[in-house]
Amino acid sequence: MEKLNIKDLESIVSGNVNVKKTVIHEVVTALTDAIKKELEEGNEVCIKNLVSFKQVVFAPIERYSPFTGENIHLPERKKVKARVSPKLQVK
């Protein structure tokens, strides 16, 4: 199984639609920037038949550190969860 990175994907799309790689790169960059901005604002991003992104906020908690023997305060954390469309999932 081969791993594709952004450059590989840009090359494939560029060949499929006969558009320069620089234009495809600008589109991909604009798309990722727009997704990031929407997630930072707390909005869910859904690209139909592809993927949806959602920001999840974890409340602050107290944990025990076995190294120091003290309680540690972990502040609120934010993570992004991605869910792949069922149409894309390999069976």
KEBA-98336 format. One record per atom (N, C-alpha, C, O, CB): x, y, z; residue number from 1; residue in one letter; atom name. Coordinates in Angstrom, 3 decimals, decimal comma, m for minus. Glycine has a CB too. Layout:
# KEBA-98336
GUNU         xx         yy         zz    nr   rest   atom
GUNU          X          Y          Z   NUM      A     CA
...
This chain:
# KEBA-98336
GUNU         xx         yy         zz    nr   rest   atom
GUNU      0,852     m1,170      0,000     1      M      N
GUNU      0,000      0,000      0,000     1      M     CA
GUNU      0,902      1,238      0,000     1      M      C
GUNU      1,843      1,344      0,787     1      M      O
GUNU     m0,972     m0,005      1,229     1      M     CB
GUNU      0,595      2,146     m0,882     2      E      N
GUNU      1,390      3,353     m1,008     2      E     CA
GUNU      0,694      4,523     m0,314     2      E      C
GUNU     m0,532      4,636     m0,344     2      E      O
GUNU      1,644      3,677     m2,485     2      E     CB
GUNU      1,473      5,371      0,296     3      K      N
GUNU      0,945      6,527      1,006     3      K     CA
GUNU      1,045      7,759      0,107     3      K      C
GUNU      2,127      8,081     m0,386     3      K      O
GUNU      1,706      6,752      2,342     3      K     CB
GUNU     m0,071      8,444     m0,106     4      L      N
GUNU     m0,088      9,656     m0,915     4      L     CA
GUNU      0,024     10,879     m0,024     4      L      C
GUNU     m0,616     10,957      1,025     4      L      O
GUNU     m1,364      9,726     m1,765     4      L     CB
GUNU      0,838     11,831     m0,446     5      N      N
GUNU      0,881     13,106      0,262     5      N     CA
GUNU      0,199     14,171     m0,601     5      N      C
GUNU     m0,297     13,867     m1,686     5      N      O
GUNU      2,355     13,514      0,599     5      N     CB
GUNU      0,176     15,392     m0,132     6      I      N
GUNU     m0,526     16,464     m0,840     6      I     CA
GUNU      0,041     16,669     m2,239     6      I      C
GUNU     m0,720     16,833     m3,193     6      I      O
GUNU     m0,441     17,769     m0,047     6      I     CB
GUNU      1,352     16,661     m2,374     7      K      N
GUNU      1,980     16,871     m3,691     7      K     CA
GUNU      1,546     15,794     m4,681     7      K      C
GUNU      1,255     16,093     m5,839     7      K      O
GUNU      3,519     16,878     m3,564     7      K     CB
GUNU      1,502     14,540     m4,226     8      D      N
GUNU      1,066     13,447     m5,103     8      D     CA
GUNU     m0,384     13,646     m5,529     8      D      C
GUNU     m0,725     13,468     m6,698     8      D      O
GUNU      1,230     12,085     m4,394     8      D     CB
GUNU     m1,226     14,012     m4,584     9      L      N
GUNU     m2,635     14,232     m4,876     9      L     CA
GUNU     m2,823     15,394     m5,849     9      L      C
GUNU     m3,654     15,326     m6,754     9      L      O
GUNU     m3,406     14,496     m3,586     9      L     CB
GUNU     m2,046     16,456     m5,656    10      E      N
GUNU     m2,110     17,601     m6,567    10      E     CA
GUNU     m1,718     17,188     m7,982    10      E      C
GUNU     m2,339     17,626     m8,951    10      E      O
GUNU     m1,195     18,736     m6,073    10      E     CB
GUNU     m0,702     16,357     m8,107    11      S      N
GUNU     m0,270     15,883     m9,426    11      S     CA
GUNU     m1,356     15,053    m10,104    11      S      C
GUNU     m1,612     15,217    m11,297    11      S      O
GUNU      1,013     15,058     m9,301    11      S     CB
GUNU     m1,988     14,170     m9,352    12      I      N
GUNU     m3,056     13,330     m9,907    12      I     CA
GUNU     m4,220     14,183    m10,382    12      I      C
GUNU     m4,711     14,004    m11,497    12      I      O
GUNU     m3,543     12,311     m8,864    12      I     CB
GUNU     m4,669     15,119     m9,536    13      V      N
GUNU     m5,797     15,985     m9,896    13      V     CA
GUNU     m5,435     16,858    m11,083    13      V      C
GUNU     m6,248     17,048    m11,987    13      V      O
GUNU     m6,217     16,862     m8,701    13      V     CB
GUNU     m4,227     17,387    m11,088    14      S      N
GUNU     m3,768     18,226    m12,198    14      S     CA
GUNU     m3,840     17,465    m13,519    14      S      C
GUNU     m4,285     18,016    m14,526    14      S      O
GUNU     m2,331     18,714    m11,945    14      S     CB
GUNU     m3,413     16,226    m13,524    15      G      N
GUNU     m3,478     15,414    m14,739    15      G     CA
GUNU     m4,895     15,076    m15,151    15      G      C
GUNU     m5,193     15,008    m16,343    15      G      O
GUNU     m2,704     14,149    m14,550    15      G     CB
GUNU     m5,779     14,863    m14,175    16      N      N
GUNU     m7,164     14,489    m14,475    16      N     CA
GUNU     m7,979     15,639    m15,065    16      N      C
GUNU     m8,827     15,416    m15,929    16      N      O
GUNU     m7,839     13,988    m13,222    16      N     CB
GUNU     m7,732     16,859    m14,607    17      V      N
GUNU     m8,549     17,994    m15,067    17      V     CA
GUNU     m7,789     18,926    m16,005    17      V      C
GUNU     m8,320     19,954    m16,425    17      V      O
GUNU     m9,052     18,785    m13,874    17      V     CB
GUNU     m6,539     18,568    m16,338    18      N      N
GUNU     m5,722     19,337    m17,273    18      N     CA
GUNU     m5,556     20,793    m16,833    18      N      C
GUNU     m5,760     21,716    m17,621    18      N      O
GUNU     m6,339     19,287    m18,661    18      N     CB
GUNU     m5,184     20,983    m15,568    19      V      N
GUNU     m4,936     22,303    m14,992    19      V     CA
GUNU     m3,531     22,275    m14,389    19      V      C
GUNU     m3,078     21,238    m13,906    19      V      O
GUNU     m6,028     22,684    m13,907    19      V     CB
GUNU     m2,855     23,407    m14,420    20      K      N
GUNU     m1,491     23,481    m13,882    20      K     CA
GUNU     m1,469     23,108    m12,401    20      K      C
GUNU     m2,420     23,365    m11,662    20      K      O
GUNU     m0,909     24,895    m14,080    20      K     CB
GUNU     m0,359     22,496    m11,987    21      K      N
GUNU     m0,199     22,081    m10,593    21      K     CA
GUNU     m0,243     23,273     m9,646    21      K      C
GUNU     m0,723     23,147     m8,519    21      K      O
GUNU      1,114     21,324    m10,413    21      K     CB
GUNU      0,251     24,429    m10,086    22      T      N
GUNU      0,246     25,601     m9,205    22      T     CA
GUNU     m1,175     26,042     m8,877    22      T      C
GUNU     m1,456     26,473     m7,759    22      T      O
GUNU      1,014     26,756     m9,851    22      T     CB
GUNU     m2,069     25,931     m9,856    23      V      N
GUNU     m3,474     26,294     m9,620    23      V     CA
GUNU     m4,108     25,308     m8,650    23      V      C
GUNU     m4,813     25,705     m7,722    23      V      O
GUNU     m4,270     26,326    m10,952    23      V     CB
GUNU     m3,855     24,023     m8,869    24      I      N
GUNU     m4,383     22,995     m7,964    24      I     CA
GUNU     m3,840     23,199     m6,559    24      I      C
GUNU     m4,572     23,040     m5,582    24      I      O
GUNU     m4,027     21,583     m8,473    24      I     CB
GUNU     m2,547     23,553     m6,447    25      H      N
GUNU     m1,943     23,806     m5,137    25      H     CA
GUNU     m2,646     24,965     m4,431    25      H      C
GUNU     m2,914     24,890     m3,232    25      H      O
GUNU     m0,440     24,108     m5,285    25      H     CB
GUNU     m2,943     26,030     m5,166    26      E      N
GUNU     m3,646     27,178     m4,586    26      E     CA
GUNU     m5,039     26,790     m4,115    26      E      C
GUNU     m5,484     27,240     m3,059    26      E      O
GUNU     m3,738     28,318     m5,603    26      E     CB
GUNU     m5,729     25,961     m4,886    27      V      N
GUNU     m7,072     25,517     m4,507    27      V     CA
GUNU     m7,011     24,662     m3,241    27      V      C
GUNU     m7,811     24,850     m2,325    27      V      O
GUNU     m7,729     24,723     m5,660    27      V     CB
GUNU     m6,068     23,729     m3,189    28      V      N
GUNU     m5,932     22,857     m2,009    28      V     CA
GUNU     m5,577     23,685     m0,778    28      V      C
GUNU     m6,117     23,451      0,303    28      V      O
GUNU     m4,853     21,767     m2,250    28      V     CB
GUNU     m4,674     24,649     m0,937    29      T      N
GUNU     m4,291     25,514      0,176    29      T     CA
GUNU     m5,480     26,342      0,663    29      T      C
GUNU     m5,696     26,475      1,868    29      T      O
GUNU     m3,139     26,437     m0,239    29      T     CB
GUNU     m6,248     26,895     m0,273    30      A      N
GUNU     m7,426     27,683      0,097    30      A     CA
GUNU     m8,460     26,808      0,803    30      A      C
GUNU     m9,091     27,244      1,766    30      A      O
GUNU     m8,048     28,341     m1,151    30      A     CB
GUNU     m8,634     25,583      0,329    31      L      N
GUNU     m9,591     24,664      0,947    31      L     CA
GUNU     m9,186     24,313      2,369    31      L      C
GUNU    m10,019     24,347      3,275    31      L      O
GUNU     m9,718     23,392      0,116    31      L     CB
GUNU     m7,910     23,974      2,581    32      T      N
GUNU     m7,472     23,619      3,933    32      T     CA
GUNU     m7,531     24,824      4,872    32      T      C
GUNU     m7,858     24,677      6,049    32      T      O
GUNU     m6,046     23,051      3,899    32      T     CB
GUNU     m7,216     26,015      4,359    33      D      N
GUNU     m7,315     27,222      5,184    33      D     CA
GUNU     m8,756     27,501      5,585    33      D      C
GUNU     m9,026     27,884      6,724    33      D      O
GUNU     m6,739     28,428      4,438    33      D     CB
GUNU     m9,685     27,309      4,643    34      A      N
GUNU    m11,105     27,545      4,933    34      A     CA
GUNU    m11,627     26,545      5,960    34      A      C
GUNU    m12,385     26,912      6,857    34      A      O
GUNU    m11,940     27,460      3,642    34      A     CB
GUNU    m11,224     25,280      5,830    35      I      N
GUNU    m11,645     24,258      6,789    35      I     CA
GUNU    m11,101     24,590      8,176    35      I      C
GUNU    m11,826     24,508      9,167    35      I      O
GUNU    m11,168     22,854      6,342    35      I     CB
GUNU     m9,830     24,964      8,243    36      K      N
GUNU     m9,212     25,308      9,527    36      K     CA
GUNU     m9,920     26,493     10,182    36      K      C
GUNU    m10,170     26,478     11,387    36      K      O
GUNU     m7,723     25,629      9,335    36      K     CB
GUNU    m10,245     27,524      9,388    37      K      N
GUNU    m10,911     28,714      9,926    37      K     CA
GUNU    m12,285     28,360     10,488    37      K      C
GUNU    m12,650     28,812     11,573    37      K      O
GUNU    m11,046     29,794      8,839    37      K     CB
GUNU    m13,045     27,554      9,751    38      E      N
GUNU    m14,380     27,168     10,217    38      E     CA
GUNU    m14,298     26,347     11,502    38      E      C
GUNU    m15,112     26,531     12,407    38      E      O
GUNU    m15,117     26,370      9,130    38      E     CB
GUNU    m13,321     25,444     11,590    39      L      N
GUNU    m13,171     24,641     12,801    39      L     CA
GUNU    m12,767     25,494     13,990    39      L      C
GUNU    m13,238     25,266     15,104    39      L      O
GUNU    m12,145     23,541     12,582    39      L     CB
GUNU    m11,891     26,485     13,765    40      E      N
GUNU    m11,492     27,388     14,843    40      E     CA
GUNU    m12,676     28,191     15,366    40      E      C
GUNU    m12,713     28,544     16,545    40      E      O
GUNU    m10,396     28,332     14,362    40      E     CB
GUNU    m13,648     28,483     14,496    41      E      N
GUNU    m14,846     29,214     14,902    41      E     CA
GUNU    m15,879     28,297     15,556    41      E      C
GUNU    m16,930     28,755     16,005    41      E      O
GUNU    m15,465     29,913     13,699    41      E     CB
GUNU    m15,574     27,005     15,606    42      G      N
GUNU    m16,477     26,060     16,267    42      G     CA
GUNU    m17,518     25,447     15,350    42      G      C
GUNU    m18,448     24,792     15,820    42      G      O
GUNU    m17,167     26,737     17,390    42      G     CB
GUNU    m17,377     25,650     14,048    43      N      N
GUNU    m18,333     25,103     13,088    43      N     CA
GUNU    m17,907     23,716     12,621    43      N      C
GUNU    m16,720     23,395     12,575    43      N      O
GUNU    m18,479     26,041     11,887    43      N     CB
GUNU    m18,895     22,908     12,278    44      E      N
GUNU    m18,625     21,594     11,709    44      E     CA
GUNU    m18,514     21,746     10,199    44      E      C
GUNU    m19,278     22,495      9,589    44      E      O
GUNU    m19,739     20,565     12,094    44      E     CB
GUNU    m17,564     21,038      9,594    45      V      N
GUNU    m17,365     21,096      8,153    45      V     CA
GUNU    m17,705     19,733      7,570    45      V      C
GUNU    m17,159     18,716      7,997    45      V      O
GUNU    m15,905     21,512      7,796    45      V     CB
GUNU    m18,607     19,713      6,596    46      C      N
GUNU    m19,023     18,462      5,976    46      C     CA
GUNU    m18,846     18,584      4,465    46      C      C
GUNU    m19,442     19,451      3,826    46      C      O
GUNU    m20,501     18,116      6,340    46      C     CB
GUNU    m18,025     17,712      3,908    47      I      N
GUNU    m17,849     17,635      2,461    47      I     CA
GUNU    m18,568     16,357      2,033    47      I      C
GUNU    m18,086     15,248      2,261    47      I      O
GUNU    m16,302     17,633      2,033    47      I     CB
GUNU    m19,727     16,538      1,412    48      K      N
GUNU    m20,620     15,425      1,100    48      K     CA
GUNU    m19,899     14,322      0,326    48      K      C
GUNU    m19,130     14,587     m0,598    48      K      O
GUNU    m21,819     15,922      0,301    48      K     CB
GUNU    m20,166     13,094      0,724    49      N      N
GUNU    m19,600     11,881      0,129    49      N     CA
GUNU    m18,076     11,800      0,261    49      N      C
GUNU    m17,432     11,043     m0,465    49      N      O
GUNU    m19,980     11,807     m1,331    49      N     CB
GUNU    m17,501     12,572      1,179    50      L      N
GUNU    m16,058     12,522      1,376    50      L     CA
GUNU    m15,709     12,412      2,859    50      L      C
GUNU    m15,298     11,349      3,325    50      L      O
GUNU    m15,397     13,759      0,767    50      L     CB
GUNU    m15,870     13,509      3,601    51      V      N
GUNU    m15,451     13,524      5,000    51      V     CA
GUNU    m16,164     14,661      5,731    51      V      C
GUNU    m16,580     15,644      5,119    51      V      O
GUNU    m13,907     13,679      5,116    51      V     CB
GUNU    m16,297     14,511      7,042    52      S      N
GUNU    m16,792     15,613      7,872    52      S     CA
GUNU    m15,813     15,810      9,023    52      S      C
GUNU    m15,252     14,852      9,555    52      S      O
GUNU    m18,246     15,327      8,405    52      S     CB
GUNU    m15,622     17,067      9,395    53      F      N
GUNU    m14,714     17,449     10,480    53      F     CA
GUNU    m15,522     18,137     11,566    53      F      C
GUNU    m16,426     18,923     11,282    53      F      O
GUNU    m13,568     18,378      9,966    53      F     CB
GUNU    m15,187     17,834     12,809    54      K      N
GUNU    m15,897     18,408     13,948    54      K     CA
GUNU    m14,902     18,657     15,067    54      K      C
GUNU    m14,075     17,799     15,375    54      K      O
GUNU    m17,047     17,477     14,426    54      K     CB
GUNU    m14,985     19,845     15,680    55      Q      N
GUNU    m14,122     20,148     16,812    55      Q     CA
GUNU    m14,774     19,621     18,087    55      Q      C
GUNU    m15,953     19,865     18,343    55      Q      O
GUNU    m13,852     21,676     16,916    55      Q     CB
GUNU    m13,990     18,897     18,879    56      V      N
GUNU    m14,470     18,344     20,140    56      V     CA
GUNU    m13,683     18,999     21,268    56      V      C
GUNU    m12,456     19,077     21,216    56      V      O
GUNU    m14,323     16,781     20,175    56      V     CB
GUNU    m14,401     19,469     22,290    57      V      N
GUNU    m13,766     20,135     23,428    57      V     CA
GUNU    m13,814     19,191     24,627    57      V      C
GUNU    m14,875     18,693     25,004    57      V      O
GUNU    m14,472     21,499     23,757    57      V     CB
GUNU    m12,642     18,957     25,217    58      F      N
GUNU    m12,542     18,127     26,405    58      F     CA
GUNU    m12,400     19,037     27,623    58      F      C
GUNU    m11,564     19,940     27,638    58      F      O
GUNU    m11,342     17,137     26,300    58      F     CB
GUNU    m13,211     18,796     28,626    59      A      N
GUNU    m13,225     19,619     29,832    59      A     CA
GUNU    m11,908     19,478     30,602    59      A      C
GUNU    m11,223     18,462     30,484    59      A      O
GUNU    m14,414     19,232     30,731    59      A     CB
GUNU    m11,557     20,504     31,391    60      P      N
GUNU    m10,358     20,390     32,222    60      P     CA
GUNU    m10,556     19,301     33,285    60      P      C
GUNU    m11,652     19,123     33,816    60      P      O
GUNU    m10,026     21,752     32,893    60      P     CB
GUNU     m9,479     18,589     33,578    61      I      N
GUNU     m9,575     17,495     34,550    61      I     CA
GUNU     m8,323     17,451     35,430    61      I      C
GUNU     m7,293     18,041     35,107    61      I      O
GUNU     m9,771     16,139     33,827    61      I     CB
GUNU     m8,442     16,747     36,531    62      E      N
GUNU     m7,318     16,503     37,430    62      E     CA
GUNU     m6,881     15,054     37,235    62      E      C
GUNU     m7,713     14,147     37,215    62      E      O
GUNU     m7,705     16,791     38,934    62      E     CB
GUNU     m5,583     14,839     37,093    63      R      N
GUNU     m5,025     13,495     36,943    63      R     CA
GUNU     m3,896     13,294     37,943    63      R      C
GUNU     m3,278     14,251     38,409    63      R      O
GUNU     m4,519     13,264     35,499    63      R     CB
GUNU     m3,644     12,046     38,257    64      Y      N
GUNU     m2,576     11,673     39,174    64      Y     CA
GUNU     m1,328     11,342     38,368    64      Y      C
GUNU     m1,400     10,582     37,402    64      Y      O
GUNU     m2,996     10,472     40,066    64      Y     CB
GUNU     m0,182     11,905     38,753    65      S      N
GUNU      1,086     11,606     38,098    65      S     CA
GUNU      1,830     10,555     38,908    65      S      C
GUNU      2,199     10,814     40,053    65      S      O
GUNU      1,946     12,888     37,936    65      S     CB
GUNU      2,057      9,375     38,341    66      P      N
GUNU      2,783      8,334     39,078    66      P     CA
GUNU      4,262      8,672     39,262    66      P      C
GUNU      4,920      8,107     40,135    66      P      O
GUNU      2,652      7,002     38,356    66      P     CB
GUNU      4,786      9,583     38,454    67      F      N
GUNU      6,206      9,953     38,556    67      F     CA
GUNU      6,470     10,854     39,753    67      F      C
GUNU      7,453     10,674     40,471    67      F      O
GUNU      6,664     10,650     37,279    67      F     CB
GUNU      5,572     11,840     39,967    68      T      N
GUNU      5,789     12,793     41,060    68      T     CA
GUNU      4,916     12,502     42,267    68      T      C
GUNU      5,196     12,978     43,367    68      T      O
GUNU      5,529     14,200     40,580    68      T     CB
GUNU      3,857     11,721     42,067    69      G      N
GUNU      2,939     11,430     43,159    69      G     CA
GUNU      1,964     12,558     43,438    69      G      C
GUNU      1,246     12,527     44,437    69      G      O
GUNU      3,710     11,126     44,398    69      G     CB
GUNU      1,933     13,550     42,566    70      E      N
GUNU      1,043     14,700     42,751    70      E     CA
GUNU     m0,086     14,677     41,731    70      E      C
GUNU     m0,028     13,990     40,712    70      E      O
GUNU      1,829     16,015     42,640    70      E     CB
GUNU     m1,116     15,456     42,047    71      N      N
GUNU     m2,193     15,634     41,083    71      N     CA
GUNU     m1,784     16,706     40,078    71      N      C
GUNU     m1,150     17,700     40,432    71      N      O
GUNU     m3,524     16,017     41,793    71      N     CB
GUNU     m2,153     16,490     38,840    72      I      N
GUNU     m1,834     17,430     37,767    72      I     CA
GUNU     m3,126     17,966     37,187    72      I      C
GUNU     m4,064     17,213     36,929    72      I      O
GUNU     m0,970     16,759     36,665    72      I     CB
GUNU     m3,167     19,268     36,983    73      H      N
GUNU     m4,332     19,890     36,352    73      H     CA
GUNU     m4,113     19,933     34,848    73      H      C
GUNU     m3,141     20,521     34,374    73      H      O
GUNU     m4,582     21,321     36,916    73      H     CB
GUNU     m5,015     19,314     34,097    74      L      N
GUNU     m4,964     19,374     32,637    74      L     CA
GUNU     m6,027     20,368     32,172    74      L      C
GUNU     m7,209     20,178     32,459    74      L      O
GUNU     m5,189     17,951     31,992    74      L     CB
GUNU     m5,631     21,419     31,463    75      P      N
GUNU     m6,596     22,426     31,023    75      P     CA
GUNU     m7,505     21,889     29,915    75      P      C
GUNU     m7,302     20,792     29,395    75      P      O
GUNU     m5,865     23,678     30,538    75      P     CB
GUNU     m8,501     22,688     29,573    76      E      N
GUNU     m9,408     22,342     28,489    76      E     CA
GUNU     m8,606     22,075     27,213    76      E      C
GUNU     m7,664     22,797     26,888    76      E      O
GUNU    m10,444     23,471     28,260    76      E     CB
GUNU     m9,009     21,012     26,497    77      R      N
GUNU     m8,307     20,654     25,266    77      R     CA
GUNU     m9,297     20,602     24,107    77      R      C
GUNU    m10,462     20,242     24,278    77      R      O
GUNU     m7,578     19,294     25,422    77      R     CB
GUNU     m8,810     20,966     22,933    78      K      N
GUNU     m9,631     20,898     21,726    78      K     CA
GUNU     m8,942     19,996     20,716    78      K      C
GUNU     m7,736     20,087     20,488    78      K      O
GUNU     m9,874     22,315     21,128    78      K     CB
GUNU     m9,742     19,123     20,117    79      K      N
GUNU     m9,235     18,228     19,088    79      K     CA
GUNU    m10,225     18,210     17,935    79      K      C
GUNU    m11,404     18,523     18,101    79      K      O
GUNU     m9,001     16,795     19,648    79      K     CB
GUNU     m9,727     17,839     16,772    80      V      N
GUNU    m10,584     17,730     15,595    80      V     CA
GUNU    m10,798     16,253     15,303    80      V      C
GUNU     m9,848     15,474     15,219    80      V      O
GUNU     m9,960     18,465     14,362    80      V     CB
GUNU    m12,070     15,883     15,151    81      K      N
GUNU    m12,406     14,517     14,771    81      K     CA
GUNU    m12,855     14,532     13,317    81      K      C
GUNU    m13,588     15,422     12,885    81      K      O
GUNU    m13,516     13,918     15,703    81      K     CB
GUNU    m12,404     13,537     12,578    82      A      N
GUNU    m12,792     13,395     11,176    82      A     CA
GUNU    m13,573     12,096     11,018    82      A      C
GUNU    m13,231     11,069     11,603    82      A      O
GUNU    m11,543     13,413     10,237    82      A     CB
GUNU    m14,624     12,168     10,218    83      R      N
GUNU    m15,424     10,976      9,954    83      R     CA
GUNU    m15,521     10,796      8,448    83      R      C
GUNU    m16,007     11,680      7,742    83      R      O
GUNU    m16,843     11,083     10,601    83      R     CB
GUNU    m15,067      9,668      7,966    84      V      N
GUNU    m15,063      9,391      6,535    84      V     CA
GUNU    m16,448      8,917      6,106    84      V      C
GUNU    m17,105      8,150      6,810    84      V      O
GUNU    m13,986      8,336      6,179    84      V     CB
GUNU    m16,874      9,388      4,942    85      S      N
GUNU    m18,171      9,001      4,395    85      S     CA
GUNU    m18,228      7,494      4,181    85      S      C
GUNU    m17,235      6,897      3,765    85      S      O
GUNU    m18,446      9,739      3,074    85      S     CB
GUNU    m19,365      6,868      4,455    86      P      N
GUNU    m19,493      5,429      4,233    86      P     CA
GUNU    m19,244      5,050      2,766    86      P      C
GUNU    m18,825      3,927      2,481    86      P      O
GUNU    m20,883      4,959      4,663    86      P     CB
GUNU    m19,495      5,967      1,848    87      K      N
GUNU    m19,276      5,678      0,424    87      K     CA
GUNU    m17,791      5,539      0,097    87      K      C
GUNU    m17,438      4,916     m0,904    87      K      O
GUNU    m19,895      6,780     m0,441    87      K     CB
GUNU    m16,915      6,113      0,930    88      L      N
GUNU    m15,477      6,046      0,694    88      L     CA
GUNU    m14,800      4,889      1,396    88      L      C
GUNU    m13,697      4,495      1,020    88      L      O
GUNU    m14,840      7,315      1,123    88      L     CB
GUNU    m15,440      4,345      2,402    89      Q      N
GUNU    m14,815      3,311      3,208    89      Q     CA
GUNU    m14,633      2,029      2,394    89      Q      C
GUNU    m15,542      1,588      1,692    89      Q      O
GUNU    m15,651      3,035      4,461    89      Q     CB
GUNU    m13,444      1,445      2,503    90      V      N
GUNU    m13,116      0,226      1,783    90      V     CA
GUNU    m13,731     m0,954      2,499    90      V      C
GUNU    m13,646     m1,068      3,721    90      V      O
GUNU    m11,593      0,050      1,650    90      V     CB
GUNU    m14,349     m1,829      1,732    91      K      N
GUNU    m15,003     m3,000      2,337    91      K     CA
GUNU    m14,281     m4,265      1,969    91      K      C
GUNU    m14,685     m5,350      2,385    91      K      O
GUNU    m16,463     m3,097      1,904    91      K     CB
